[in-house]
Amino acid sequence: MTTNEITDKQPLWLLIEEQILGLSSGDLEAGKLEQTIANMAKALDDTGHNVSKNGGNLLQLRWALDARIKVGKAMMEDFNAAVSALKLEDVTNPRKATASLTDGLKDTWPALSDYDCKVDILKIVENTRLDLYIARAKELGGEEGIRYLIGDGLASEVIINRMGISEEEFKRVNAAVEAELAEIARVKSLFEEAEGKSVEDKVKKLINENVTDESMIEVCGLDQATIDGVKNAMEEELKEKQRLAEEEAARKKAEAEGPSLDNIPNDQILEYIESIREIMEFTEKEDEIRTMSEQSPIPKVIVDVAVSGPGELDKLEEKAGG
């Protein structure tokens, strides 16, 4: 689509045909035809085209009137009807639409096959296409309509003017569109990087790169069932890793704390009690006792008894046979 609206001066042939459209059958009667030609020539002179004193232009006017008289109606009746019948799908390619339009009218109006006419008709078709796109965008409404026009490559000023929106609103929507296009490019790149890998590995890579399900489906052509299957497998894998991590943490904790009282022989308990009493001769502060005990083989369970309260260590010693 052209990115700017067409504002060229109207060509002579089109001005002639528009004037002919306004004529009555009486204006074309033999006794009035020459006066009609003179009047039309003067009116055309006023548009900036020299017709009255230009033999070629005057001949063009006479030939157009001859065609009008021969066919029995104005060319613009058929031409305007053909343009009005165009739908959005007809003007996707303006050049093809122009060729189709002129081919449909050339048998009745051979002058439309002239190169200069086709150039002008192409501009009319392009403007019609623009009007149809704007109409469709207004049907969609709001942001969706603006996105529709941005996607077709219209210039920002055309969108702003024809949709009646502010520049700030256009910039906001355009920024969102650009961000989405950048994300699409990123997803395509990630998918290409995974070429040669299994579908499951490709999906896993995309998930790890925070690609949405929607993008995986629309951009990469993956299906939801495959994506869900990989996600479930990854969840099971994560659960297993978490279980192993918890087991390892528990093992390390048990290793750091040492054995329980029930698993320590009485003679060793008495040795540990003696050792911790030596520590307690230096300090009565719990945090210092624990710190010093960590540098010795004294199990944590013995330390817990020692700092739990007065006489608790004596009770343990007595129980162990000390």
Buried (B, 14 or more C-beta within 10 A) or exposed (E): BBEEBEEEEEBBBBBBBBBBBEBEEEBBEEEEBEEBBEBBBEBBBEEEBEBBEBEEBBEBBBEBBEBBBEEEEBBBEBBBEBBEEBEEEBBEEBEEBBBBBBEBBEEEBEBBEBEEBBEBBBBBBBBBBBBBBBEBBBEEEEBEBBBBBBEBEBBBEBBBEBBEBEEEBBEBBBEBBEEEEEBEEBBEEBBEEBEEEEBEEBBBBBBEBEBBBEBBBEBBEBEEEBBEBBBEEBEEEEEEEEEEEEEEEEEEEEEEEBEEBEEBEEEBBBBBBEBBEEBBEEEEEEEEBBEBBEEEEBBBBBBBBBBEEEEEBEEBBEEBEE
